[in-house]
Amino acid sequence: MLVLAHISDLHLDGSARATERAERVRDRLWGLPGRVDALLVTGDIADHGAEAEYEEAARILGLRDGGAPFPVLTCPGNHDARAPYRKALLGRPAADGPVNSVRVFDDTAVLMCDSSVPGRDDGALEDETYAWIEATLDGLGGGCRALLAFHHPPVALHHPLPDSYPLGEPDRLAALLARRPEIAGLITGHAHTPAATVFAGRPLVVGPGVTWTLRLPWEGDQVADRDAPVGLAFHVLDDEGRLTTHFRVV
């Protein structure tokens, strides 16, 4: 059984408000009496893509000092910038190509995929990323289950804001899933609202936002609920390959 904590859309911008909300959920996770296997952070870590914002994220998430009690896995969102993300968050040489990474936990792999498109708010998985997914799964030999994590949901969420900036070419992703039965589910962010649905026959879970929560059309005209508590999710992939998600607020 694999247990993953999941946060998204921190939008760190140097303000006391953004820092406090990110540290609040960090403190809850670091203080859990039981251990989770990893923390997923599905994009929009920075608000402006500035190095200083990623340096703050690295500090909060314990990426540089070993302060995290479990692995922290990240992928970029549309507010992130690849070169400073690599340099200041990951401590790697700056580069502009897709930021993709994988972590294997016993018989399950978590693939963190870059769905950002530099200079745009909608998303896409580039040819390089699709090739990387296929090669990574091939390298695991077919006996390892996988979860794909990226920023942009590939389905409509029934709000005009996130639905205006979706993942492009969802049919291409659906074709990948049809070829790859080992992919047990998809985990995304971007929408600032917890949601659960199905895409191409696989569970798709959208994580809540740390910075603010999206109000759905029937909840009022104001889009951003900045007073809503910080949200997080816990995903459990059990030995039968079933993905179950529990949502919490902090």
Stockholm file with secondary structure:
# STOCKHOLM 1.0

chainA/1-250         MLVLAHISDLHLDGSARATERAERVRDRLWGLPGRVDALLVTGDIADHGAEAEYEEAARILGLRDGGAPFPVLTCPGNHDARAPYRKALLGRPAADGPVNSVRVFDDTAVLMCDSSVPGRDDGALEDETYAWIEATLDGLGGGCRALLAFHHPPVALHHPLPDSYPLGEPDRLAALLARRPEIAGLITGHAHTPAATVFAGRPLVVGPGVTWTLRLPWEGDQVADRDAPVGLAFHVLDDEGRLTTHFRVV
#=GR chainA/1-250 SS CEEEEEEBCCCBCSCHHHHHHHHHHHHHHHTCSSCCSEEEEESCCBSSCCHHHHHHHHHHTTTTTSCCSSCEEEECCTTCCHHHIIIIISCSCCCCSCCCEEEEETTEEEEECCCCCTTCSSBCCCHHHHHHHHHHHHHTTTCSEEEEECSSCSSCCSCHHHHTSCBSCHHHHHHHHHHCTTEEEEEECSSSSCEEEEETTEEEEECCBSSCEECCGGGCSCSEETTSCCEEEEEEECTTSCEEEEEEEC
#=GC SS_cons         CEEEEEEBCCCBCSCHHHHHHHHHHHHHHHTCSSCCSEEEEESCCBSSCCHHHHHHHHHHTTTTTSCCSSCEEEECCTTCCHHHIIIIISCSCCCCSCCCEEEEETTEEEEECCCCCTTCSSBCCCHHHHHHHHHHHHHTTTCSEEEEECSSCSSCCSCHHHHTSCBSCHHHHHHHHHHCTTEEEEEECSSSSCEEEEETTEEEEECCBSSCEECCGGGCSCSEETTSCCEEEEEEECTTSCEEEEEEEC
//
